[in-house]
Amino acid sequence: MKKLVFALLFIAFYSCSCFFQNEGTLTIYNESKSGGTYKIEVDNINYGDVGPGQSKDFTVPAGDRIVAIKFAHNGQLACQYVVVNIPLCGSRGLSCDQ
């Protein structure tokens, strides 16, 4: 019985951790026609790269975020800056095809 209670508490805490940490998920889809890798910046913080034909989830603070999708090889914008509202414990997706 103690193991069941512990398991339920663990699941409840794990599923609510985004709430306590004020986070959501931003998914970036790289649909690049040029085959370029994108560098993802959220509020001027580099979150990593997304290769051509790939998608990647990033855990970011919830709320309005300024997202820049840049070419990794030269830092130039691949798509325009965009403000995205990341819902608490939810997700939003963006795609770029340059």
C-alpha positions as CSV (number, residue, x, y, z in Angstrom):
1,M,0.0,0.0,0.0
2,K,2.8,2.4,0.9
3,K,4.4,1.8,-2.6
4,L,1.1,2.7,-4.3
5,V,0.8,5.9,-2.3
6,F,4.4,6.8,-3.1
7,A,3.8,6.1,-6.8
8,L,0.7,8.2,-6.9
9,L,2.5,11.1,-5.1
10,F,5.4,10.9,-7.5
11,I,3.2,11.0,-10.5
12,A,1.2,13.9,-9.1
13,F,4.4,15.9,-8.3
14,Y,6.0,15.1,-11.7
15,S,3.0,16.1,-13.7
16,C,2.7,19.4,-11.7
17,S,6.3,20.3,-11.8
18,C,5.7,22.6,-14.8
19,F,3.2,24.4,-12.7
20,F,5.6,25.1,-9.8
21,Q,8.4,26.0,-12.2
22,N,6.2,28.2,-14.4
23,E,7.1,26.3,-17.6
24,G,5.6,25.2,-20.9
25,T,6.8,23.6,-24.1
26,L,7.9,25.3,-27.4
27,T,8.1,22.9,-30.3
28,I,10.1,24.1,-33.3
29,Y,9.7,22.4,-36.7
30,N,12.6,22.8,-39.2
31,E,11.0,22.6,-42.7
32,S,14.0,24.3,-44.3
33,K,14.0,24.3,-48.1
34,S,17.7,25.0,-48.1
35,G,18.6,22.2,-45.7
36,G,19.9,24.5,-43.1
37,T,20.1,23.9,-39.3
38,Y,18.3,26.5,-37.2
39,K,19.6,28.0,-33.9
40,I,16.7,28.7,-31.6
41,E,16.7,31.8,-29.3
42,V,14.0,32.6,-26.8
43,D,14.2,36.0,-25.1
44,N,17.8,36.2,-26.5
45,I,18.9,33.0,-24.8
46,N,20.2,30.2,-27.1
47,Y,18.2,27.0,-26.5
48,G,19.9,24.9,-29.1
49,D,19.7,23.7,-32.7
50,V,17.1,21.9,-34.8
51,G,18.4,20.1,-37.9
52,P,16.6,20.1,-41.2
53,G,13.5,17.9,-41.3
54,Q,13.5,17.6,-37.5
55,S,11.4,19.0,-34.7
56,K,12.5,19.6,-31.2
57,D,10.7,20.4,-27.9
58,F,12.2,23.1,-25.6
59,T,11.1,23.7,-22.1
60,V,10.7,27.5,-21.6
61,P,9.2,29.9,-19.1
62,A,5.4,30.3,-19.6
63,G,4.0,33.6,-20.9
64,D,4.8,35.8,-23.8
65,R,8.2,34.9,-25.3
66,I,10.2,36.5,-28.2
67,V,11.4,33.7,-30.4
68,A,14.1,34.0,-33.1
69,I,14.8,31.2,-35.5
70,K,18.2,31.8,-37.0
71,F,20.5,29.9,-39.4
72,A,23.1,28.1,-37.2
73,H,26.0,28.7,-39.7
74,N,25.8,32.5,-39.9
75,G,23.3,33.7,-37.2
76,Q,21.1,35.4,-39.8
77,L,17.3,35.3,-39.2
78,A,15.6,32.4,-41.0
79,C,12.2,33.6,-40.1
80,Q,10.9,36.9,-38.5
81,Y,11.0,37.4,-34.8
82,V,7.7,36.3,-33.3
83,V,6.0,36.7,-29.9
84,V,4.6,33.4,-28.7
85,N,2.4,32.9,-25.7
86,I,3.5,29.7,-24.0
87,P,0.7,28.3,-21.8
88,L,1.5,27.1,-18.3
89,C,2.1,23.3,-18.6
90,G,1.0,23.5,-22.2
91,S,2.7,23.8,-25.6
92,R,2.9,25.9,-28.7
93,G,4.6,25.0,-32.0
94,L,6.4,27.1,-34.7
95,S,7.7,26.1,-38.1
96,C,10.1,27.8,-40.4
97,D,10.8,26.8,-44.1
98,Q,13.6,29.2,-45.2
